Amino acid sequence: MNSRYLFRSGNLVQTNFKNFSSQSENPEEKYEKAKKEMQNLTEIFDKFEKSFQVGDYDKALESGQEYLNLAKDSTMLSIVVQLYMAFCHFKKNQIEQAYDLFDKSLALSKAKNGPYSNQVLATYLMWYKLIGIDEKFIGKYIEEMEKIAEECRGKGDLDKASFAEFLFVVGNGYFQKPDWDKTLKYLEECSAMKEVEIFDKSQVEHLYKMLAMTYTSNKNFKSAMEYAQKGKKAAMNIGASREYLQNYDQIIKSIEVQSKESKEKS
């Protein structure tokens, strides 16, 4: 985590003194008070960050709450703090508390930036990168994320790299649900974006593997084979284990068998 900035390149929001107010009418006093409040927040955040990084989730939660009490949602960094506090609860197997804090961070992001903003995309992506996708995530958020994807598409100020990742997460959610048509809709759109080139290599491999398996389920064996081969090549490029590559060989063999059987029936 970086105590100065929020999320990633393209979605950076810098915290500054103007977020803080003072009842004093003296500009110098207002500045000094804001400066002191900022210093206090920075010290508390640093304590929170250090506790989180060493896995002391109880102390991280304590420091995080102290930060939120002082900031009173006046800084964009409050969203980050809530997200990482949510992850602390998740690691402590306190799932309801985790999702409650994620909901609060999401609501704050929407209130400050609008429901279809780059920052809302980043909030979802940050949570996904922290915990991945589980049944609760799919059941509670996937339809809303689909709506956000539809509303964001084509926006002039859209961070395309974040949008490509967002499409990947939506498609991944529908893959696990499963809903093959919606999986293809979002993963194909994602794979066609040039921003995929800056994805983590393991994420690209996962994208190709999901497309191969989805096309197999839809009996489009030509496309299934294309993505299975791409996936195997991507897996080789990231140094996947022999066993993992053998799994691709099994997928490719299964596609060949099903394709042959389909042709014989037609």
Secondary structure, 3 states (H helix, E strand, C coil): CCCCCCCCCCCCCCCCHHHCCCCCCCHHHHHHHHHHHHHHHHHHHHHHHHHHHCCCHHHHHHHHHHHHHHHCCCCCHHHHHHHHHHHHHHHCCCHHHHHHHHHHHHHHHHHHHCCCCHHHHHHHHHHHHHHCCCHHHHHHHHHHHHHHHHHHCCCCCCCHHHHHHHHHHHHHHHHHCCCHHHHHHHHHHHHHCHHHHHCCHHHHHHHHHHHHHHHHHCCCHHHHHHHHHHHHHHHHHCCCCHHHHHHHHHHHHHHHHHHHHHHHHC
